[in-house]
Amino acid sequence: EAAVRMLGLVSREELLTMNLPEISPVTQPDGTPSFQKERELFSAALASGNVNYEWLYKRPDGEKFSADVSVVSIPTQDKQLFCVVWRDISQRKKDKERLIDSEKRFWDISEAVGEYLWEINNDGLFTIVTGKSKTMKGYAPEELIGHSPFEYIPEEDKQGVKRVVRDAVRQRTVFRVEHRSVAKNGDLIWEEVKGVPFFSNDGRLLGFRGTGLNITARKK
């Protein structure tokens, strides 16, 4: 009954008269015809005993939805059977797409106002840096990734920055700090850095992410 509701059909009997291509669009997202993809996947299930995949279905009204599908091969004396279980993941995919779109808008806006975005891991090393870093500091993102931001901060500024970051971790809150950095050409510049620690589900610190802005002109 759950499959009947998911597919928007009238009854279980209606479903039993249909094959997979009849409840699928002509092609799957990778461009493969649905009837061909079906043969490939069931052949794989027959060979290995089971297979898991994502499938695009189509309801009678034309609406499409994605599902996680598991197929288990069950050989019997009389015939070859397959147990098929699927789960609608349309909402999960939509939520993921909205999150990606939201993150992209944030990155675009931040770069438009002159900030570079960064992320560092629990080892204190850059894992993500956006292109504005080259304009601000003279370093391209690939020159910063794998390095610690403290490599570019003068010794006399480091303790103050570390204290602010430690407080943010303890309080699990955002932080803002102004400090000097050494640009690639050797010049000292002022940065305004805003960031936030992020944690795993069990509370382990995973790293930090935030923005950096050149405020040297403001400091003069």
C-alpha positions as CSV (number, residue, x, y, z in Angstrom):
1,E,0.0,0.0,0.0
2,A,2.9,2.4,0.7
3,A,4.2,1.8,-2.8
4,V,0.7,2.5,-4.3
5,R,0.5,5.8,-2.4
6,M,4.0,6.8,-3.3
7,L,3.4,6.2,-7.0
8,G,0.0,7.9,-6.9
9,L,-1.8,4.8,-8.2
10,V,-5.4,3.7,-7.4
11,S,-4.8,0.2,-6.1
12,R,-2.3,-2.6,-5.5
13,E,-3.8,-4.5,-8.4
14,E,-3.0,-1.6,-10.8
15,L,0.6,-1.6,-9.6
16,L,0.9,-5.4,-10.2
17,T,0.1,-4.9,-13.8
18,M,2.9,-2.4,-14.4
19,N,6.6,-2.9,-15.0
20,L,9.4,-0.6,-14.0
21,P,9.7,1.5,-17.2
22,E,5.9,2.2,-17.0
23,I,6.4,4.0,-13.7
24,S,9.6,5.8,-14.8
25,P,10.5,8.6,-17.2
26,V,11.9,7.6,-20.6
27,T,15.5,8.2,-19.3
28,Q,17.2,8.3,-15.9
29,P,19.2,11.4,-14.8
30,D,22.4,10.0,-16.3
31,G,20.8,9.8,-19.8
32,T,20.4,6.0,-19.9
33,P,17.0,4.8,-21.1
34,S,15.0,3.5,-18.1
35,F,14.4,0.1,-19.7
36,Q,18.1,-0.4,-20.3
37,K,19.0,0.8,-16.8
38,E,16.6,-1.7,-15.4
39,R,18.2,-4.6,-17.2
40,E,21.6,-3.6,-16.1
41,L,20.7,-3.2,-12.4
42,F,18.8,-6.5,-12.2
43,S,21.6,-8.3,-13.9
44,A,23.9,-6.8,-11.3
45,A,21.6,-8.0,-8.5
46,L,21.5,-11.5,-10.1
47,A,25.3,-11.6,-10.3
48,S,26.1,-10.2,-6.8
49,G,23.0,-11.1,-4.9
50,N,22.0,-7.5,-4.2
51,V,22.3,-4.0,-5.5
52,N,21.5,-0.5,-4.2
53,Y,20.9,2.5,-6.4
54,E,18.9,5.7,-6.8
55,W,16.0,5.6,-9.3
56,L,13.8,8.4,-10.8
57,Y,10.1,7.4,-10.8
58,K,7.2,9.1,-12.5
59,R,3.6,9.3,-11.2
60,P,0.6,9.1,-13.6
61,D,0.2,12.9,-13.4
62,G,3.8,13.3,-14.7
63,E,5.4,14.3,-11.4
64,K,8.8,12.8,-10.9
65,F,10.4,11.7,-7.6
66,S,13.7,10.1,-6.6
67,A,14.0,7.0,-4.4
68,D,16.7,4.9,-2.8
69,V,16.2,1.3,-4.1
70,S,17.5,-2.0,-2.8
71,V,17.2,-5.1,-4.8
72,V,17.9,-8.6,-3.4
73,S,18.1,-11.7,-5.6
74,I,16.2,-14.7,-4.2
75,P,16.7,-17.9,-6.2
76,T,14.1,-20.7,-5.7
77,Q,13.6,-24.1,-7.2
78,D,10.9,-22.8,-9.5
79,K,11.9,-19.3,-10.5
80,Q,14.2,-16.4,-9.8
81,L,12.7,-13.8,-7.5
82,F,13.7,-10.3,-6.5
83,C,12.8,-8.4,-3.4
84,V,12.7,-4.7,-4.1
85,V,12.5,-2.0,-1.4
86,W,12.4,1.7,-2.1
87,R,12.3,4.9,-0.1
88,D,11.2,8.3,-1.4
89,I,14.1,10.7,-1.0
90,S,12.7,13.7,-2.9
91,Q,12.4,15.9,0.1
92,R,16.0,15.1,1.2
93,K,17.3,16.0,-2.3
94,K,15.3,19.3,-2.3
95,D,16.6,20.2,1.1
96,K,20.2,19.5,0.0
97,E,19.7,21.6,-3.2
98,R,18.3,24.5,-1.1
99,L,21.2,24.3,1.3
100,I,23.7,24.3,-1.6
101,D,21.9,27.3,-3.2
102,S,21.9,29.2,0.1
103,E,25.6,28.5,0.7
104,K,26.4,29.7,-2.8
105,R,24.4,33.0,-2.3
106,F,26.3,33.6,1.0
107,W,29.7,33.0,-0.7
108,D,28.7,35.3,-3.6
109,I,27.6,38.1,-1.3
110,S,30.6,37.8,0.9
111,E,33.0,38.0,-2.0
112,A,31.1,40.9,-3.5
113,V,31.7,43.0,-0.3
114,G,35.4,42.2,-0.4
115,E,35.6,39.4,2.1
116,Y,37.3,36.1,1.6
117,L,35.8,33.0,3.1
118,W,37.8,30.3,4.9
119,E,37.4,27.0,6.8
120,I,40.0,25.4,8.9
121,N,40.0,21.8,10.4
122,N,40.6,20.6,13.9
123,D,44.4,20.7,13.2
124,G,44.1,24.4,12.6
125,L,44.9,24.2,8.9
126,F,43.0,25.9,6.1
127,T,40.9,23.5,4.1
128,I,38.8,26.0,2.1
129,V,39.8,29.5,1.1
130,T,38.1,31.6,-1.6
131,G,39.7,33.7,-4.3
132,K,39.5,37.1,-2.6
133,S,42.5,36.0,-0.4
134,K,44.8,36.8,-3.3
135,T,43.4,40.4,-3.5
136,M,43.7,40.8,0.3
137,K,46.8,39.0,1.2
138,G,48.6,38.3,-2.1
139,Y,48.2,34.5,-1.5
140,A,46.1,32.4,-3.9
141,P,43.8,29.9,-2.1
142,E,46.1,27.0,-3.1
143,E,49.0,28.7,-1.4
144,L,47.1,28.9,1.9
145,I,45.3,25.5,2.0
146,G,47.2,23.1,4.3
147,H,48.8,26.0,6.3
148,S,47.8,27.5,9.6
149,P,46.5,31.1,9.7
150,F,48.9,31.7,12.6
151,E,51.9,31.3,10.2
152,Y,50.9,34.7,8.8
153,I,50.2,36.5,12.1
154,P,53.0,38.4,13.9
155,E,54.2,36.7,17.1
156,E,53.0,39.6,19.3
157,D,49.4,39.3,18.0
158,K,49.0,35.5,18.3
159,Q,48.1,35.1,22.0
160,G,45.3,37.6,21.7
161,V,43.8,35.8,18.7
162,K,44.1,32.4,20.4
163,R,42.4,33.7,23.5
164,V,39.4,34.9,21.4
165,V,39.2,31.6,19.6
166,R,39.4,29.6,22.8
167,D,36.6,31.6,24.3
168,A,34.4,31.0,21.2
169,V,35.0,27.2,21.5
170,R,34.2,27.2,25.2
171,Q,31.0,29.3,24.7
172,R,30.1,27.8,21.4
173,T,29.6,31.2,19.9
174,V,30.8,33.4,17.0
175,F,33.9,35.4,17.4
176,R,35.3,38.6,15.9
177,V,38.9,39.7,16.2
178,E,41.2,42.3,14.5
179,H,44.8,41.4,14.0
180,R,47.8,42.0,11.8
181,S,48.8,39.6,9.0
182,V,51.9,39.5,6.9
183,A,51.0,39.7,3.2
184,K,52.9,37.8,0.5
185,N,54.9,40.9,-0.4
186,G,56.0,41.3,3.3
187,D,53.7,44.1,4.1
188,L,51.8,44.2,7.4
189,I,48.0,44.4,6.8
190,W,45.1,44.6,9.3
191,E,42.4,41.9,9.1
192,E,39.0,41.7,10.6
193,V,38.2,38.1,11.1
194,K,34.8,36.7,12.0
195,G,34.2,33.0,12.5
196,V,32.4,30.3,14.3
197,P,33.4,26.9,15.6
198,F,31.5,23.9,14.3
199,F,31.1,20.5,16.0
200,S,30.1,16.9,15.3
201,N,26.9,15.4,16.6
202,D,28.6,14.1,19.6
203,G,30.1,17.4,20.5
204,R,33.6,17.1,19.1
205,L,35.2,20.2,17.7
206,L,35.6,19.8,13.9
207,G,37.0,23.2,13.0
208,F,36.1,26.8,12.3
209,R,34.6,28.7,9.3
210,G,34.3,32.4,8.7
211,T,35.4,35.4,6.8
212,G,38.3,37.8,6.6
213,L,38.3,41.5,5.6
214,N,41.2,43.9,4.9
215,I,40.7,46.8,7.3
216,T,44.2,48.4,6.9
217,A,42.7,51.6,5.5
218,R,40.4,51.9,8.5
219,K,43.3,51.5,10.9
220,K,45.3,54.4,9.4
